[in-house]
Structures are given as C-alpha cells and as structure tokens.
Amino acid sequence: MKIYVGVTDYNWYQYLSKINPEDVNFWQPGGNTEFKVLLPGAPFLFKLKSPYNAIGGVGFFSSHTRLPMNMAWDVFANRNGCIAYSQFQQMILQYRKDKLNTNPTIGCIVLTNPIFFKQEDWIPVPADWSKSIVQGKSYELSSSPGKELWAQIELLLQKYPFEYSSEGIKSQLILEETDERYGKSILRKVRLGQGAFRILITDAYSRKCSITGEKTLPVLEAAHIKPYAESGPHYISNGLLLRSDMHKLFDTGYITITKDHHIEVSKKIAEEFQNGKEYYQYHGKQLSYLPHKPSDRPDERYIEWHNNIFKS
C-alpha cells in the first residue's frame, strides 16, 4: 500500500481548513494526466508550498476523473478551495497557457474525509524530498521513509478524530487493529461524501443516463436508489446515473426498476398529469447501461426498498 504526498497551494488549504468539508477536489489545472498512484481509501497528504514546506493535513483517495471546469464547480462548489466560481476560474487559468479557453477540462483527484492539522502539528517533509518536485511523490508504507511518515500521521489521527455534519449526521474515523504490513492499525471508517459519490456514479455509468442513454453531462445526476436521508449509503450499488427529469420521477416514485434491471413507469403519471408519452416508451425495457463490475450494479436490497415507494 502507498501513501501520496501532493503539493498544494496554501490558499486552497487555508480556505478548506475553515469550512470542514466532507470531501474536496484536489484539482489538476492541466487535466492531461490520469492519477493512478493510489488505491481507493489510501491516504493523500497535503504538502504546502514554500515558504511553509510542511505536511499540513490528509485526505483519503476516492477516485480520479476529468471534468470541464464548470462541472467541477457544479459538483464540488466551494470544496474546490474558494468561495466563488470566478475565483476558481482565476485559480485554474493562472496555471494554463490557453487562457482564452474559459472552460477547460481539468483533472479532479477526489478526496474524502479531509483533516487539516493545526500549524503546531505540521509534519516536516521526508528527508528525501526534492525542491524540484512539482506535483507530488508516493511512498510505500512498508519501508522508510514512508513507514515513519505514516506513523506520525497515525498519531495525529488519534488527536484529530474526523467529524463533520451532513444532514445532521456525525461521522468519525476509527483506528482498528488489522493488517501488520501497514503498522498496527489502519483507517476503518472512511465515508464517501456527496461529491465523491456523484463522481463515482458518473464514471461507473460511463457518463450515460442508465434509462435514456443521454450523454449531456450537465443534465446527468447521481441518484440514490435508497435515499441518503433514509440511511441509504453512498455506494455505487445504491446509485443510478439519471437525466435530471428521470431523477425527479425516480425520487418521487413515478419510475422504479426491477431486480432484473427492467424499468417500470407508473400509470399515475398519465392519471395525475394527463401526459407521460416521453416516459412510457421506456416501460418494460432493460436499463440502457449498467456498470461493468457486477458488484457496482444496483443491489437488490436497495431496489426492493425503492419498489415499496413506487406508485403502482
């Protein structure tokens, strides 16, 4: 297992440390390189640029994707590290040569459960860190200096139990005894945030509405099968990528899916709204797209829950 030390701007770090977000976008202004260093759940450390030159926090890798800049703002908003889209645009364009392109595609390293240390707890960078490193560097946890760096992070995680409020729900990172290869303990409860969930669903469904096949990204939304407010988890298997109107009908029980992934459209649409031709064409059809991994496809437990709210 690896950890990654990513170089970040102090303003990004300082702003996010004040709002205590559930997830963040560690953006890449170029958007050309896919981030393949970490496995999901692995630690991603925040190394502050000069003159600070210290590790000031940690997040946990969820996924990497590429998005148009305005979509990255739509998904993460101020969790991109600033208060307004105009500021975000300035932050991105200052690093790009094609400044006339006002909506470039950028890289998005999605990190969940970020923790920002107080300055007195900042950790010196490893001795082998070079000033020439621009983006970051990975370390193996099984050998030096990665092993020693992770030991320092572990101690701080006991001092900084992660806690956030999302719809009244509190969460906390829990250390538990487990795999000896990575030391005496690793993180057990790293929760996905809403932004991380949306990105995972969007990419799992190859950016296509699972009912209509629509590919226009701004109108595609990550839908929970069993709502988060009803204890539905941020799992890919509890999600569908839906066009915005399909999402609304799905959430309100006018559309559902069967356990064998067929679409059912309620007759109540016609009865209540004297319309629905657009939607009845999908009744009885198989979902147009499902994730490649069987474990990511809609779970029968969540489908059964949703079938109970369907307006048959």
N, C-alpha and C positions, 0 to 999 in steps of 0.2 A: 504494500500500500504506500502511496505517495501523499505528500502534502505539497502545496504550491505557495510560493511567496510572490504575490503580484504587486507591482509598483503602481501606486495610486497618488492622485493629487490631494493635497491637504484640504482644499476647499470641499471636495467631494466627501472626504472622511469627516470633516468637522460638521457639515450640514447633516449628514445622516446620523451622526452620533447624537444629535439633539432630538430627532424625531422617533428613534427607537422602532424602526420598521420590521415587519415580519420577513421581508425578503428585499433584495436590492439587485439592480442591474449594474454589474461591473462591465461597463461598455468599452468596446474597442472601436475607435473612430474610423480605422481603415476598413474593417469588415471583410477582409480578404482571407484571413487565416482561421481555420476551424480549430477550436480549443479541444484537444483530445488527451490532455495530460492526466486528468483526474477521473476517478470513478464516482458515480453519484454518492453523495454523503461525505466525501473526503474533505478535509479542511483546506480552506483557501485563506491565506494570511494577508493582511493589508500592510504593505511596506510603504511608509511615507517617503516622499521625495525629499531631497535636500532643501532646507538645511536640517531637517529632522532626522532622516536616515535611521528610522526605527520601525519596528513592527508594532502597530497600534490597534490591532484587532483581528478578528477571524470570522469568516462566514463558511457555509457548507455547500459544496457544489451540487447543483440540481441538474442543469443542462446548459448546452450552448446552442445558440441559434443566430440567424441573421435576419434583421428586420429593417424596413425603411425607418428613418429616424422618427417620423411622426407616429408610426405604430409602436415603436419602443416607448414613446411618451404615453400613448394611449394605454399600454399595458401596465407600465410602472409609475407613470406620473412623477411625483417628487422623489420617488425611490430611485430615480436616476441620479440624484445628488444635488438637486437645486429646486427652487420654488416655482419656477415658471418655464414654459416651453421655450420662450425667447432666449432665456439663459442657457437652456440645454442646447439649443441650436448654436449659440455662440461657442459653447464649450467644445462641441464636436467640430465645427468648421475651422477653429483655430489650428487644428491638427491636420487638416486636409488641404491638398493642393487645389482640388476642384471646388473652389469656394463658390462658384456660380451654381453648383448643384445644391439647391436649398433643402433637398430631402434625400440625402444619400442613404444607401444601405450600410448599416453598422453591425458590428459583432456584439452579441449580448451574452455575457457569462452570468448566468442566473445563480445567485447565491441566497440561501435561505438561513434563517436564524442568525443574522449577523450580531456580533458582540463587539463593542467599541471600548477599549480599555482607557482608564484614566491615565493621564500623562506619566504619573509616577510609576505606572505599571508597564510602560512601553518596554519592549524587549529589543536589545541590540541585534542587528543583523548578524548572521553567522560569519565567522572569520573568513570564509572563502568567498564572500560576496564581493563582486567586482563593480566598480563605478560605471562600467560600460554596459551593465545590464539595464535594458530599457523597459522591457515588459515584465519579466519575472523569471523565476527559476524554481524547479521542482527538487524535492529531497525525498529520499527513501527513509521510511520510519525505522527500518531495521539496522541502519548504520549511521555513523557520525557524518555530518553534524545534525542530520535530520532527527535522529533519536533524541539528542539533547534538547533540540528546539521544541519538539513535541512535548517533552517532559515539562518544560517551562509553561507551555500553553495549557497543559493539563492542570497544573497548579492554579493558574488564573481562572480556568473554567469553574473551579470549585468556589472561587471568590466572586465570580460573575455568573450566577445562575441565570440563564436566559429567561426573560419574561416579557410577554407582550400582551396587549389587549386587542382582541379581534372579535367583534360582536359579543363582547362580554366574556370571552373565553381566555383563560390564562394558560400559558404553557411554560415548560421548563426543560432544559437539557438535563439529562440524568446520566451520570457516570456509572458504569457497571463492570464488574469483573468479567473478563471474557478472554479473547484471543491473546495468548502470551507473546505472539510475534510482534504485536503493536504496543507492548507495555502491559501494565496491569489492568488498564481499563480503556474503553473507547466510548464514544457517544452512542447512546441507545435511542433517545427520543429526539430526532431532528425532524421537525414538521415542515411540510411544504406550505408556503404562503400562496395567496390567490394568484399573484403574478406568475410564480413558478408553475402552478397548476395549469394556468392558461397556456403557457409556452409548451409544456409537455403534451397537452391535449392537441394543440395546434399542429405540432410536428408529428405526433403519433398518427394523426389522421391525414398526414401529407398535405395539410392546408386545403382540405376539401370538406365541404359540408357532408356529413355522413348520410343525409337524406337526399339532398338535391344534387350534390356534386359541385356546388358553387365554389369558385376559387378566388373570388374577390375578397382579399384579406380583411379590409376594414369592416365588412359586414359579417364576418365569421366570429362566433363566440364560443367559449368553452362552457358547456352546460353540465352541471351535476345531475346525475340520474336521481340519486337520493340527496336532497339539498344539504349544504353545509350546516344550515340552521337546524336541521333535523339529525345532526350527528353524522351526516354523510361525509366521508373522508375525501381529502384531496388526492385520490388515487386515479390513475389513468383508467382503471377498470370501473370507476364510478363517474366516467365522463363521456360526453359526446361532443364533437365539433359540429355546431349548427349555425345556419344562417339566422340572422337576428330575429326574423319573424317566426321561424320554426322554433327557435329557443323560447320565445314567449309562449307559444302554443304548447310546447312541451312542459314548461314550468307550470302552466295553469291546467294541465290535464286534458287538453284537447287532442294531443298526439302522444302516443307511447310506442314502445317497441316490445316485441315478444322475446321469450327466452331464446328462440332460434333466429333472432335479429330481423324479424319482419316488422313492418311499420303498420300501426293501426291509427286511423284518423276517426275521431268521434263524430257521430251524426249530429251532435249538439251544435257544431259549427253552423250547419245549414239551418237547424231549428231556431237557434238564437240570433243568428246574424244574416239569415237569408242569402248566404253566399258560401264560398268554400271550394269552388271548382279548382282553383290553383292547388289546393291541398289534397283533395280526394284522388287525384291522379297517382298519389304515392301509396294509397291504402293497399295493403296486402303485398307490397313489393319488399324485396330484401333491401337492407341498408346498402347504399351505393358504395360505401367504403368503410373498412374496418382496419384497425392496426395490424401490422404484420405479426407481431408477437401475440400468440394466443392468450398469454397472461394479461395483456393490456386491453383485451376486448371486454365489452360490458359484462359485468359479473351478474349472475342470475339472482343473487341476493338483492342487489340494488334494483334490478329490473322488476322483481316481484313487488318491492316497495312501491315503485312508480306505477305499476299496474293497478294498485289499490286506489290511486288518486285519479285514474283515468275516467273521463266522463263517458261511460259506455252508453 
